[in-house]
């Protein structure tokens, strides 16, 4: 079972059940292994309940997350810039030595 709690103008709680289905097919030869054909159903009941809840992020947490994203963008751009610079410098040294081939 699962329970969903939504926020907003139409805040509501939805109770639901989750089902999974698996299909197994086995061919049999009556001459090799005599058996009766049939359909078998197995149920596995779970005692767990999953709760999904929408939550709003606080203002300061939003600002901290925004700063982390901006800082990550700057860090990755510095790494890429450094790699391009080092590659350009190494290529220029090879060109100056006449080994660019």
The first five atom37 places (N, CA, C, CB, O) and aatype in JSON, in Angstrom:
{
  "aatype": [20, 20, 20, 20, 20, 20, 20, 20, 20, 20, 20, 20, 20, 20, 20, 20, 20, 20, 20, 20, 20, 20, 20, 20, 20, 20, 20, 20, 20, 20, 20, 20, 20, 20, 20, 20, 20, 20, 20, 20, 20, 20, 20, 20, 20, 20, 20, 20, 20, 20, 20, 20, 20, 20, 20, 20, 20, 20, 20, 20, 20, 20, 20, 20, 20, 20, 20, 20, 20, 20, 20, 20, 20, 20, 20, 20, 20, 20, 20, 20, 20, 20, 20, 20, 20, 20, 20, 20, 20, 20, 20, 20, 20, 20, 20, 20, 20, 20, 20, 20, 20],
  "atom_mask": [
    [1, 1, 1, 1, 1],
    [1, 1, 1, 1, 1],
    [1, 1, 1, 1, 1],
    [1, 1, 1, 1, 1],
    [1, 1, 1, 1, 1],
    [1, 1, 1, 1, 1],
    [1, 1, 1, 1, 1],
    [1, 1, 1, 1, 1],
    [1, 1, 1, 1, 1],
    [1, 1, 1, 1, 1],
    [1, 1, 1, 1, 1],
    [1, 1, 1, 1, 1],
    [1, 1, 1, 1, 1],
    [1, 1, 1, 1, 1],
    [1, 1, 1, 1, 1],
    [1, 1, 1, 1, 1],
    [1, 1, 1, 1, 1],
    [1, 1, 1, 1, 1],
    [1, 1, 1, 1, 1],
    [1, 1, 1, 1, 1],
    [1, 1, 1, 1, 1],
    [1, 1, 1, 1, 1],
    [1, 1, 1, 1, 1],
    [1, 1, 1, 1, 1],
    [1, 1, 1, 1, 1],
    [1, 1, 1, 1, 1],
    [1, 1, 1, 1, 1],
    [1, 1, 1, 1, 1],
    [1, 1, 1, 1, 1],
    [1, 1, 1, 1, 1],
    [1, 1, 1, 1, 1],
    [1, 1, 1, 1, 1],
    [1, 1, 1, 1, 1],
    [1, 1, 1, 1, 1],
    [1, 1, 1, 1, 1],
    [1, 1, 1, 1, 1],
    [1, 1, 1, 1, 1],
    [1, 1, 1, 1, 1],
    [1, 1, 1, 1, 1],
    [1, 1, 1, 1, 1],
    [1, 1, 1, 1, 1],
    [1, 1, 1, 1, 1],
    [1, 1, 1, 1, 1],
    [1, 1, 1, 1, 1],
    [1, 1, 1, 1, 1],
    [1, 1, 1, 1, 1],
    [1, 1, 1, 1, 1],
    [1, 1, 1, 1, 1],
    [1, 1, 1, 1, 1],
    [1, 1, 1, 1, 1],
    [1, 1, 1, 1, 1],
    [1, 1, 1, 1, 1],
    [1, 1, 1, 1, 1],
    [1, 1, 1, 1, 1],
    [1, 1, 1, 1, 1],
    [1, 1, 1, 1, 1],
    [1, 1, 1, 1, 1],
    [1, 1, 1, 1, 1],
    [1, 1, 1, 1, 1],
    [1, 1, 1, 1, 1],
    [1, 1, 1, 1, 1],
    [1, 1, 1, 1, 1],
    [1, 1, 1, 1, 1],
    [1, 1, 1, 1, 1],
    [1, 1, 1, 1, 1],
    [1, 1, 1, 1, 1],
    [1, 1, 1, 1, 1],
    [1, 1, 1, 1, 1],
    [1, 1, 1, 1, 1],
    [1, 1, 1, 1, 1],
    [1, 1, 1, 1, 1],
    [1, 1, 1, 1, 1],
    [1, 1, 1, 1, 1],
    [1, 1, 1, 1, 1],
    [1, 1, 1, 1, 1],
    [1, 1, 1, 1, 1],
    [1, 1, 1, 1, 1],
    [1, 1, 1, 1, 1],
    [1, 1, 1, 1, 1],
    [1, 1, 1, 1, 1],
    [1, 1, 1, 1, 1],
    [1, 1, 1, 1, 1],
    [1, 1, 1, 1, 1],
    [1, 1, 1, 1, 1],
    [1, 1, 1, 1, 1],
    [1, 1, 1, 1, 1],
    [1, 1, 1, 1, 1],
    [1, 1, 1, 1, 1],
    [1, 1, 1, 1, 1],
    [1, 1, 1, 1, 1],
    [1, 1, 1, 1, 1],
    [1, 1, 1, 1, 1],
    [1, 1, 1, 1, 1],
    [1, 1, 1, 1, 1],
    [1, 1, 1, 1, 1],
    [1, 1, 1, 1, 1],
    [1, 1, 1, 1, 1],
    [1, 1, 1, 1, 1],
    [1, 1, 1, 1, 1],
    [1, 1, 1, 1, 1],
    [1, 1, 1, 1, 1]
  ],
  "atom_positions": [
    [[0.82, -1.19, 0.0], [0.0, 0.0, 0.0], [0.87, 1.26, 0.0], [-0.94, -0.01, 1.21], [1.99, 1.25, 0.51]],
    [[0.35, 2.31, -0.56], [1.06, 3.58, -0.6], [0.1, 4.7, -0.26], [1.7, 3.81, -1.98], [-1.12, 4.6, -0.45]],
    [[0.66, 5.76, 0.26], [-0.13, 6.93, 0.64], [0.57, 8.16, 0.08], [-0.31, 7.03, 2.19], [1.76, 8.37, 0.33]],
    [[-0.16, 8.97, -0.68], [0.38, 10.18, -1.29], [-0.28, 11.39, -0.63], [0.14, 10.19, -2.83], [-1.51, 11.48, -0.55]],
    [[0.55, 12.33, -0.16], [0.04, 13.58, 0.42], [0.49, 14.72, -0.48], [0.54, 13.78, 1.89], [1.68, 14.93, -0.69]],
    [[-0.48, 15.46, -1.02], [-0.21, 16.56, -1.92], [-0.41, 17.89, -1.21], [-1.1, 16.47, -3.17], [-1.19, 17.99, -0.26]],
    [[0.3, 18.92, -1.68], [0.16, 20.28, -1.18], [-0.57, 21.13, -2.2], [1.53, 20.9, -0.84], [-0.84, 20.68, -3.31]],
    [[-0.89, 22.35, -1.83], [-1.48, 23.29, -2.78], [-2.96, 23.5, -2.53], [-1.26, 22.8, -4.18], [-3.49, 23.17, -1.48]],
    [[-3.61, 24.07, -3.56], [-5.04, 24.37, -3.44], [-5.88, 23.12, -3.33], [-5.49, 25.19, -4.63], [-6.87, 23.09, -2.6]],
    [[-5.51, 22.1, -4.04], [-6.27, 20.84, -3.96], [-5.48, 19.82, -3.14], [-6.56, 20.28, -5.39], [-5.23, 18.71, -3.6]],
    [[-5.1, 20.21, -1.93], [-4.37, 19.31, -1.04], [-5.25, 18.12, -0.69], [-3.9, 20.05, 0.25], [-6.4, 18.28, -0.27]],
    [[-4.7, 16.97, -0.86], [-5.49, 15.77, -0.61], [-4.54, 14.62, -0.26], [-6.37, 15.4, -1.84], [-3.33, 14.7, -0.47]],
    [[-5.12, 13.59, 0.27], [-4.39, 12.36, 0.59], [-4.99, 11.25, -0.25], [-4.46, 12.03, 2.12], [-6.2, 11.04, -0.25]],
    [[-4.13, 10.54, -0.96], [-4.59, 9.45, -1.83], [-4.02, 8.15, -1.3], [-4.17, 9.69, -3.31], [-2.8, 7.99, -1.17]],
    [[-4.89, 7.23, -1.01], [-4.49, 5.88, -0.6], [-4.51, 4.99, -1.83], [-5.42, 5.32, 0.53], [-5.48, 5.01, -2.58]],
    [[-3.48, 4.21, -2.03], [-3.46, 3.34, -3.21], [-2.75, 2.03, -2.88], [-2.77, 4.05, -4.39], [-2.05, 1.91, -1.87]],
    [[-2.95, 1.09, -3.74], [-2.25, -0.19, -3.66], [-1.43, -0.35, -4.93], [-3.25, -1.38, -3.48], [-1.85, 0.05, -6.01]],
    [[-0.28, -0.94, -4.78], [0.6, -1.14, -5.92], [0.66, -2.64, -6.24], [2.03, -0.57, -5.64], [0.79, -3.48, -5.35]],
    [[0.55, -2.94, -7.51], [0.55, -4.32, -7.95], [1.68, -4.53, -8.94], [-0.81, -4.7, -8.57], [2.01, -3.65, -9.73]],
    [[2.26, -5.69, -8.88], [3.23, -6.08, -9.9], [2.78, -7.42, -10.48], [4.68, -6.18, -9.3], [2.22, -8.26, -9.78]],
    [[3.03, -7.57, -11.74], [2.62, -8.78, -12.44], [3.84, -9.36, -13.14], [1.47, -8.49, -13.46], [4.61, -8.64, -13.78]],
    [[4.01, -10.65, -13.01], [5.05, -11.32, -13.79], [4.42, -12.51, -14.49], [6.25, -11.76, -12.88], [3.49, -13.14, -13.99]],
    [[4.94, -12.79, -15.64], [4.37, -13.82, -16.5], [5.44, -14.88, -16.76], [3.84, -13.22, -17.84], [6.54, -14.56, -17.19]],
    [[5.11, -16.1, -16.49], [6.02, -17.21, -16.75], [5.3, -18.23, -17.64], [6.5, -17.87, -15.41], [4.16, -18.61, -17.38]],
    [[5.99, -18.64, -18.66], [5.42, -19.62, -19.58], [6.39, -20.77, -19.7], [5.13, -18.99, -20.98], [7.59, -20.58, -19.9]],
    [[5.87, -21.96, -19.57], [6.71, -23.14, -19.7], [6.02, -24.13, -20.63], [6.99, -23.78, -18.3], [4.9, -24.58, -20.38]],
    [[6.72, -24.46, -21.7], [6.18, -25.47, -22.6], [6.49, -26.86, -22.04], [6.75, -25.31, -24.04], [7.53, -27.08, -21.42]],
    [[5.59, -27.77, -22.27], [5.88, -29.13, -21.83], [5.47, -30.09, -22.93], [5.14, -29.46, -20.5], [4.56, -29.85, -23.72]],
    [[6.18, -31.17, -22.95], [5.9, -32.23, -23.91], [5.24, -33.37, -23.13], [7.22, -32.71, -24.64], [5.82, -33.89, -22.18]],
    [[4.07, -33.74, -23.54], [3.3, -34.76, -22.83], [4.05, -36.09, -22.77], [1.94, -34.95, -23.49], [3.89, -36.85, -21.82]],
    [[4.85, -36.37, -23.78], [5.57, -37.65, -23.82], [6.77, -37.66, -22.88], [6.03, -37.96, -25.25], [7.1, -38.71, -22.33]],
    [[7.43, -36.52, -22.69], [8.61, -36.48, -21.83], [8.23, -36.36, -20.36], [9.53, -35.32, -22.23], [8.8, -37.05, -19.51]],
    [[7.28, -35.49, -20.06], [6.9, -35.27, -18.67], [5.39, -35.06, -18.6], [7.65, -34.05, -18.06], [4.92, -33.96, -18.87]],
    [[4.65, -36.07, -18.26], [3.2, -35.9, -18.21], [2.81, -34.95, -17.07], [2.51, -37.26, -18.04], [3.21, -35.13, -15.92]],
    [[2.02, -33.95, -17.42], [1.56, -32.98, -16.42], [0.25, -32.39, -16.89], [2.62, -31.86, -16.18], [-0.08, -32.43, -18.08]],
    [[-0.48, -31.85, -15.98], [-1.73, -31.2, -16.32], [-1.48, -29.71, -16.58], [-2.79, -31.39, -15.19], [-0.76, -29.06, -15.82]],
    [[-2.05, -29.18, -17.63], [-1.9, -27.74, -17.86], [-2.7, -26.96, -16.82], [-2.36, -27.36, -19.28], [-3.67, -27.47, -16.27]],
    [[-2.29, -25.76, -16.55], [-3.03, -24.98, -15.57], [-2.51, -23.56, -15.45], [-2.97, -25.66, -14.23], [-1.48, -23.2, -16.01]],
    [[-3.25, -22.8, -14.71], [-2.85, -21.43, -14.38], [-2.68, -21.38, -12.87], [-3.91, -20.36, -14.88], [-3.52, -21.87, -12.12]],
    [[-1.6, -20.77, -12.44], [-1.31, -20.71, -11.02], [-1.14, -19.26, -10.61], [-0.04, -21.53, -10.67], [-0.47, -18.49, -11.3]],
    [[-1.74, -18.87, -9.52], [-1.66, -17.51, -9.0], [-0.99, -17.55, -7.65], [-3.06, -16.85, -8.91], [-1.37, -18.32, -6.77]],
    [[0.02, -16.71, -7.49], [0.73, -16.61, -6.22], [0.64, -15.17, -5.74], [2.21, -17.07, -6.34], [0.89, -14.24, -6.52]],
    [[0.29, -14.98, -4.5], [0.18, -13.64, -3.92], [1.25, -13.48, -2.87], [-1.23, -13.4, -3.32], [1.46, -14.36, -2.03]],
    [[1.94, -12.35, -2.93], [2.95, -12.03, -1.94], [2.55, -10.71, -1.29], [4.38, -11.95, -2.57], [2.75, -9.65, -1.88]],
    [[1.99, -10.78, -0.12], [1.53, -9.58, 0.56], [2.68, -8.96, 1.34], [0.34, -9.91, 1.5], [3.42, -9.65, 2.04]],
    [[2.81, -7.67, 1.22], [3.89, -6.97, 1.88], [3.36, -6.2, 3.09], [4.6, -6.01, 0.91], [2.36, -5.5, 2.97]],
    [[4.01, -6.33, 4.22], [3.55, -5.59, 5.4], [4.06, -4.15, 5.44], [3.99, -6.31, 6.66], [3.82, -3.45, 6.42]],
    [[4.74, -3.7, 4.4], [5.29, -2.36, 4.37], [4.31, -1.38, 3.74], [6.61, -2.34, 3.61], [3.5, -1.74, 2.89]],
    [[4.42, -0.15, 4.17], [3.61, 0.92, 3.59], [4.55, 2.06, 3.22], [2.49, 1.41, 4.6], [5.37, 2.48, 4.03]],
    [[4.43, 2.53, 2.01], [5.28, 3.61, 1.52], [4.47, 4.9, 1.57], [5.79, 3.32, 0.08], [3.33, 4.94, 1.12]],
    [[5.07, 5.95, 2.11], [4.4, 7.24, 2.18], [5.19, 8.26, 1.37], [4.24, 7.7, 3.65], [6.37, 8.46, 1.61]],
    [[4.52, 8.88, 0.42], [5.1, 9.95, -0.39], [4.46, 11.26, 0.08], [4.86, 9.72, -1.93], [3.24, 11.38, 0.11]],
    [[5.3, 12.22, 0.43], [4.77, 13.47, 0.95], [5.45, 14.64, 0.24], [4.96, 13.56, 2.48], [6.68, 14.72, 0.2]],
    [[4.65, 15.55, -0.31], [5.19, 16.77, -0.88], [5.55, 17.71, 0.25], [4.18, 17.43, -1.87], [4.8, 17.87, 1.21]],
    [[6.7, 18.34, 0.13], [7.11, 19.32, 1.13], [7.68, 20.54, 0.42], [8.16, 18.73, 2.11], [8.33, 20.43, -0.61]],
    [[7.42, 21.68, 0.98], [7.98, 22.92, 0.43], [9.34, 23.16, 1.05], [7.04, 24.12, 0.7], [9.58, 22.86, 2.22]],
    [[10.23, 23.7, 0.22], [11.56, 24.01, 0.68], [11.55, 25.4, 1.33], [12.59, 23.94, -0.49], [10.93, 26.32, 0.8]],
    [[12.22, 25.54, 2.46], [12.31, 26.83, 3.12], [13.16, 27.82, 2.32], [12.88, 26.67, 4.53], [13.93, 27.41, 1.45]],
    [[13.01, 29.11, 2.62], [13.7, 30.14, 1.86], [15.21, 30.01, 1.98], [13.26, 31.52, 2.32], [15.92, 30.09, 0.97]],
    [[15.72, 29.82, 3.18], [17.17, 29.73, 3.36], [17.74, 28.46, 2.75], [17.5, 29.79, 4.84], [18.87, 28.46, 2.25]],
    [[17.0, 27.4, 2.79], [17.45, 26.17, 2.14], [17.49, 26.37, 0.62], [16.54, 24.98, 2.51], [18.39, 25.86, -0.05]],
    [[16.51, 27.1, 0.09], [16.49, 27.4, -1.34], [17.71, 28.23, -1.72], [15.18, 28.14, -1.72], [18.35, 27.95, -2.73]],
    [[18.05, 29.26, -0.93], [19.21, 30.11, -1.21], [20.49, 29.28, -1.13], [19.27, 31.3, -0.22], [21.39, 29.45, -1.96]],
    [[20.59, 28.39, -0.14], [21.79, 27.55, -0.01], [21.92, 26.6, -1.2], [21.73, 26.74, 1.31], [23.03, 26.39, -1.7]],
    [[20.82, 26.04, -1.65], [20.85, 25.14, -2.81], [21.22, 25.9, -4.07], [19.49, 24.45, -2.99], [21.99, 25.4, -4.89]],
    [[20.7, 27.1, -4.22], [21.02, 27.94, -5.37], [22.51, 28.3, -5.39], [20.17, 29.21, -5.36], [23.16, 28.25, -6.43]],
    [[23.06, 28.65, -4.22], [24.49, 28.96, -4.13], [25.34, 27.72, -4.45], [24.84, 29.5, -2.72], [26.38, 27.83, -5.08]],
    [[24.9, 26.55, -4.01], [25.64, 25.32, -4.3], [25.66, 25.03, -5.8], [25.03, 24.14, -3.54], [26.68, 24.6, -6.34]],
    [[24.54, 25.26, -6.47], [24.48, 25.02, -7.91], [25.39, 25.99, -8.65], [23.03, 25.14, -8.42], [26.13, 25.6, -9.55]],
    [[25.32, 27.27, -8.28], [26.17, 28.28, -8.93], [27.64, 27.97, -8.67], [25.81, 29.7, -8.42], [28.46, 28.07, -9.58]],
    [[27.98, 27.59, -7.45], [29.37, 27.23, -7.13], [29.83, 26.02, -7.91], [29.51, 26.97, -5.64], [30.98, 25.97, -8.36]],
    [[28.96, 25.04, -8.09], [29.3, 23.86, -8.89], [29.55, 24.19, -10.34], [28.21, 22.82, -8.8], [30.45, 23.64, -10.97]],
    [[28.74, 25.1, -10.89], [28.93, 25.53, -12.28], [30.28, 26.22, -12.43], [27.78, 26.47, -12.74], [31.0, 25.95, -13.39]],
    [[30.62, 27.11, -11.5], [31.92, 27.78, -11.56], [33.07, 26.79, -11.42], [32.01, 28.85, -10.47], [34.07, 26.92, -12.12]],
    [[32.95, 25.81, -10.53], [34.02, 24.83, -10.34], [34.24, 24.01, -11.6], [33.7, 23.92, -9.16], [35.39, 23.81, -12.01]],
    [[33.17, 23.53, -12.21], [33.31, 22.72, -13.43], [33.85, 23.56, -14.57], [31.95, 22.09, -13.83], [34.67, 23.08, -15.36]],
    [[33.41, 24.82, -14.68], [33.93, 25.66, -15.76], [35.42, 25.95, -15.55], [33.15, 26.98, -15.84], [36.15, 26.05, -16.54]],
    [[35.88, 26.1, -14.31], [37.31, 26.28, -14.05], [38.11, 25.03, -14.42], [37.54, 26.62, -12.59], [39.22, 25.15, -14.96]],
    [[37.57, 23.86, -14.15], [38.27, 22.62, -14.52], [38.38, 22.5, -16.03], [37.53, 21.39, -13.94], [39.44, 22.16, -16.54]],
    [[37.3, 22.78, -16.74], [37.33, 22.7, -18.2], [38.28, 23.75, -18.77], [35.91, 22.89, -18.78], [39.05, 23.46, -19.69]],
    [[38.23, 24.97, -18.24], [39.12, 26.03, -18.71], [40.58, 25.64, -18.49], [38.8, 27.35, -17.99], [41.42, 25.86, -19.37]],
    [[40.89, 25.09, -17.32], [42.27, 24.67, -17.05], [42.73, 23.57, -18.0], [42.4, 24.2, -15.62], [43.87, 23.59, -18.46]],
    [[41.85, 22.61, -18.29], [42.22, 21.52, -19.2], [42.44, 22.05, -20.61], [41.13, 20.42, -19.2], [43.38, 21.63, -21.28]],
    [[41.59, 22.96, -21.08], [41.76, 23.54, -22.42], [43.05, 24.35, -22.48], [40.54, 24.43, -22.79], [43.79, 24.28, -23.47]],
    [[43.32, 25.11, -21.44], [44.54, 25.93, -21.41], [45.78, 25.05, -21.45], [44.56, 26.82, -20.15], [46.71, 25.32, -22.22]],
    [[45.82, 24.0, -20.64], [46.98, 23.1, -20.62], [47.16, 22.4, -21.97], [46.84, 22.06, -19.5], [48.28, 22.24, -22.44]],
    [[46.05, 21.99, -22.58], [46.13, 21.34, -23.89], [46.63, 22.29, -24.95], [44.78, 20.8, -24.29], [47.44, 21.91, -25.79]],
    [[46.17, 23.53, -24.92], [46.62, 24.54, -25.88], [48.1, 24.84, -25.68], [45.78, 25.83, -25.75], [48.84, 25.0, -26.65]],
    [[48.53, 24.94, -24.43], [49.93, 25.22, -24.14], [50.84, 24.08, -24.61], [50.12, 25.45, -22.65], [51.9, 24.33, -25.19]],
    [[50.4, 22.83, -24.35], [51.21, 21.68, -24.8], [51.28, 21.63, -26.32], [50.63, 20.37, -24.25], [52.33, 21.31, -26.87]],
    [[50.18, 21.93, -27.0], [50.19, 21.91, -28.46], [51.09, 23.01, -29.01], [48.76, 22.07, -29.0], [51.81, 22.8, -29.98]],
    [[51.05, 24.18, -28.38], [51.89, 25.29, -28.84], [53.37, 24.95, -28.68], [51.56, 26.59, -28.06], [54.18, 25.28, -29.54]],
    [[53.72, 24.28, -27.56], [55.12, 23.88, -27.36], [55.56, 22.89, -28.44], [55.31, 23.26, -25.97], [56.69, 22.95, -28.92]],
    [[54.67, 21.97, -28.81], [55.01, 21.0, -29.86], [55.16, 21.69, -31.21], [53.94, 19.9, -29.94], [56.03, 21.33, -32.0]],
    [[54.32, 22.67, -31.48], [54.41, 23.41, -32.74], [55.73, 24.18, -32.79], [53.2, 24.38, -32.91], [56.4, 24.23, -33.82]],
    [[56.1, 24.79, -31.65], [57.36, 25.54, -31.61], [58.56, 24.63, -31.81], [57.49, 26.29, -30.28], [59.57, 25.06, -32.36]],
    [[58.46, 23.36, -31.37], [59.57, 22.42, -31.56], [59.5, 21.73, -32.92], [59.59, 21.38, -30.45], [60.43, 21.02, -33.29]],
    [[58.42, 21.91, -33.65], [58.26, 21.28, -34.96], [57.81, 19.84, -34.89], [59.53, 21.35, -35.71], [58.07, 19.06, -35.81]],
    [[57.12, 19.46, -33.79], [56.68, 18.06, -33.62], [55.15, 17.97, -33.6], [57.25, 17.47, -32.32], [54.61, 17.15, -32.86]],
    [[54.46, 18.77, -34.36], [53.0, 18.77, -34.3], [52.36, 17.62, -35.04], [52.47, 20.04, -34.84], [51.14, 17.45, -34.92]],
    [[53.08, 16.82, -35.78], [52.52, 15.78, -36.62], [52.02, 14.63, -35.89], [53.48, 15.33, -37.55], [51.52, 13.68, -36.5]]
  ]
}
